[in-house]
Amino acid sequence: MNSLLEQIKKRRITLELKQHDMMLRVGMSRQQYQRLESKGNPRLDTLALVAKGLKSELLLIPQEKLNAVLAVLADDHPTSTGNPSQTEKEQSNPLADDPWQGLLGENE
């Protein structure tokens, strides 16, 4: 759980939000939110509400697919030239059209 709470805090900081800002976004007091970030054991509906407030989604990722998902997320960065050609996109990221293809073991 600690890793999830760290991710929530990191996302809030990335969005340049204070704990107090979450009151307006998800309807919980700063104290409630602070407790959640520091040592909370939130219910699933609370996590879903916080994720929405942080413009994020909750996902259940099979362990055997975790590295592939993390690799896709790590490759989510802009190029230095601004607008690469379609060929450059395909060469740099072969999963560009559907980065989640097959990650959950589904057939095409």
N, C-alpha and C positions, 0 to 999 in steps of 0.2 A: 504494500500500500504506500510505503514511503516514497517510492519512485513516482507513483502517480501524483502524490501531493506535491512533490518537487516540480513535476511537469506543469501542474496547475499554476504554481507560483511563478515559474519561468514564463509561462504564456501570459500571465497577467502583467508581468514586468515588461515583456516584449511589446505588449499593447499600450505600455505607459499608463497603466491604471493603478490607482491606489486601492488598498483594501476597502476603503470607504466607498469607492466608486461602484463596488459590487452591489451595494445596497440598491442603487438605482437600476442596475442591470438584472439582478436576480432576486431582489426583494429580501435579502437577509442583512442583518446589521453588520457593522464592521467587526464587532466582537465575535459574532457567529462565524463570519468568514475567516477571521484570524484564527479561531480555534480549528476550523476545518483545515486550513493550510498548515498549521503547526503540528497538530496531533490528532486530527479528526479521523473518524471512521464513518464517512458519510454514507447515507443510503443511496441506492442506485438512482432514484428520482432526483435527489439532491445533486449528484454528480452530473446527471443529464442537464439540469438547470444551470449549473456552473459552466459546463461545457458550452452551452448555448450563449451564456453571457460573455464567454471568452472567444466567441466566434470559432468554436471547435466542435469536433464530433467525437463521441466515444466509439471505440471499435474493439471487438474481440478478435484477436489475431492468433491463429494456431501457432504454437511454438516453432514448428518446423518451417513456417513461412516468415517468422519474425525478421531474420536477416535480410530476406528479399524486400520486405516492406521498408525496413530501415535504409537499405541501399537506395530505393526509389525516393524516399524522403530526403536523403542526404544529397541526391543529385538534383534537387529542386532549387537551382540557383540561376540567376540571369547570366547571359553571356556578355562578354566585354564589348562586343560590337553592336549590341542593341538588338538587331533583327537578323538572326542567322537565316541562311537560305534553307529551304525544305531539305535539301540533301545534307547540309550540315546538321540539321536537327535529327535526321534519321541516323546519321553516323554516330553522333554523340549520345543519342538516347534511343535505342531500338524499340523501347516500350512507349515512345512518345504518344502514339495514338491511343493506347489503352494500358497505362502503367500497372493496372491491377489485374491484367489478364492472367488467369490461371493461378493467382495467389491463394485462392481458397480451395484449390483442387478441383475446380469446375472444368468441364470440357468446354471447348469453344462453342 
